[in-house]
Amino acid sequence: MLRILSLLLLIFSSQSLASSWPVPKSIVMVSPDGGVIARLHSGSFPLDKPESAQMSIFIWNEQSGYVLSERYPLPYRFAPAKFAVNDNGFVITVGKYVAEEETGPDIGIFNPQGQQIQSYTLEQLFPDTTQRQQLIAQSQKLTTEWQQPQRDDPQWYCLSAPEAMMNNAFSVRHELGALLFYVDENPFEIHLFDGGCP
């Protein structure tokens, strides 16, 4: 019961990402077993004092509830478009949606201490130009209420958040299939099939 109450407090004390970007916001994601909470804080808007996005990791403790374990900067000017956390505290960040203002990778994976252990560009993920153009063209139809007013650039992934697969991998779905990223130094895998997005 204490875990549920603590989780609700963390979620409702954060603000949802909304169409008012770019202003400071935060959003919470929970690991599949509920033992880890990741809170994303966007970067600051003032151009004279820019601050990058931040990630805070909370670990469940039986005596004191969720306890702040790590807080670290992300290589994004404002925030990644999507992210997820697994049961071991690894975080994956996906996509960019503030165009030129963003500086982070299309895919970034961070260990529980906040070190970026993997990063990929869309060109690395899909080196075949024809396939990449097909993916982006098919993704143009994917929009959300809070993304659409901000930019018309298509996203290359499905609108749902990444899925934590076990404790050593994340799955990111896209229109052509899915990408599987491992956190134990294995290379990513690409799975192509019809109807990748639900």
N, C-alpha and C positions, 0 to 999 in steps of 0.2 A: 504493500500500500504506500509506503514511504517513497519507493522508487517511482510509482505512478505520479504522486503529488509533486515530487522534485522535477520529474520530466515535464509535467504540465506547466510548472512555474517557469522553467527555462524556455519552453516554446512560446508561451503567451507573453513573456517579458521581452521577446524579440519582435521585430517588425518584419512583415512579409515584404518580399521584393515586389515592387509595384511599378506602375507606369510613370512614376515621378523620378525615375533615374535621370541623371546621376546625382543622388544625394545619399548621405550615410544611411544605410539600412543594415539589417542583419537577419539571418534565417538559420534555422536549426534543422539538422538531419540526425537521425538516430541509427545506430548500428542494428543489424538484424536481431541480435539477442537482447538489445536494450541496455547493454553494459557500457556503451560509449556514446557520447553525444558530441557532435561537432557543430560549432556555431561560427558561421561566416559573417564577418563584418566587412562592409564595403569600404573602399578608400574614400578619402575626403574630396569634396568638389573644388574648394578654392585652389586656383592654379598657382597662387603664390606660396602656398604651403601644402603641396601634394603629399598625401599619405597613401601607401599601398593598401590593398585588402589584407585582412588579418584572419587567421583561423585560430579558434580556441577549442581545445579538446578537454572534455570532462569525463572522468572515469568513475563508475559507481563504487561506492565504499559502504559496506553494511552499517558502519557506525555513524557516518556523517552524510550519507547521500552522495550526490554527484560532486566530485571535487575537481577543481581545475588542475589539469595535468601539464598541459603545454599551451603556449600562445605564441604564434609565429607569423611572420609576414608572408604573403603570397606574391608571386611575380606578376601581379595584375594591378593596373592603375585603379580600377574600381572593384570589380569582382568577376570571377568566372561565371558563365551562364548557368552551369549545373555542377553539382558535386555530390559525393557520397562518402560514407565512412564505414569501414568494416569492424568486426568484433575485436580486432587487435589494434585499432586506432590508426590504420593506414587510411589516407584520404586520396580520392581521385577528383581532379577538377577537369571540366570539359567545356570547350568552346569559348568563344569571345563574342560579345554583342555590343560593344561600345566603339566598334570600328577603330579609327586611328588612335583613340584614347587608350585602348587596351595594349598591353605589351606582353601578356603571358602566353604560354603554349596552348595549342589546341587540346592537348591531353597532358596533364601533369599528375604525377603520383608522388605523394609525400609520406615518409615513414612516421612512426608515432612521435619522434623527436622534432619533426618539422623539416627534415632535410628532403629536398627534392631528389628522388632517386631515379625518376624517369621523366622524360618530356618528349613530346612528338609534335611535329607540324602536320597539317593535312597532307602535304606533299610526301612526307615520310610514310604516313599511314596508307595513302593511295598513290603510289608512284606512277601508275598508269594514268596518263592525262585524260584519255577518253572515259575511263571508269570514274575518275574524279569529277569530270564535267557532268556525267550522267547522274552521279550521286547528288551534286549540288542542284541540278535542274529538277530532279524529283523531290528534293527537299524544299523547294520554293513554296510548295503548297502547305508546309507545316508552319503554322503561326499560332501565337497566343495573344491574348488581350494586352498583356504588359510588354510584349516584345514588339508588336506591330507598330505602335506609335514611335518607337525609338529608331528603327532602321528598317530598310527594305532588303538588306542583305540576307540571303537564305542561310539557314543553319544546315549543317551536314549530318546531324544526328537527330534521333527522335526526340520529341519534347519531354519525354519522361526522364527522370533522374537515372543515373547509372545504377546498376544492380550489383550488390556485393555478392560474389560467388564464393562460398566457403570462407576461408580466412586468407587465401593467398591470391585471389583474383577478383577483378571487376569486369562486368560486361557492359558495353556501350552499344546500344542498338542504333542502326541507321537504316535508310530506305532499302539498301541492297543486302542487308544481313546484320551481322554483329561483329564487334571486335572484342577479344578477350585479352585483358592485360594482367600479367602476373606481378606480384610485388616481391618475389624472391629471385629477381634477376633473370628470369626466363624471358625470352622475347614475346612480343604480343602475337596473337593469332588472329587471322581474319577469316570469318565464316560468311560465305555468300549464299544466299538463298532468296527465293521469291517472297515478296511481302514482308520485308524485315520489320517495318513499323506496324504496330498493332492498329 
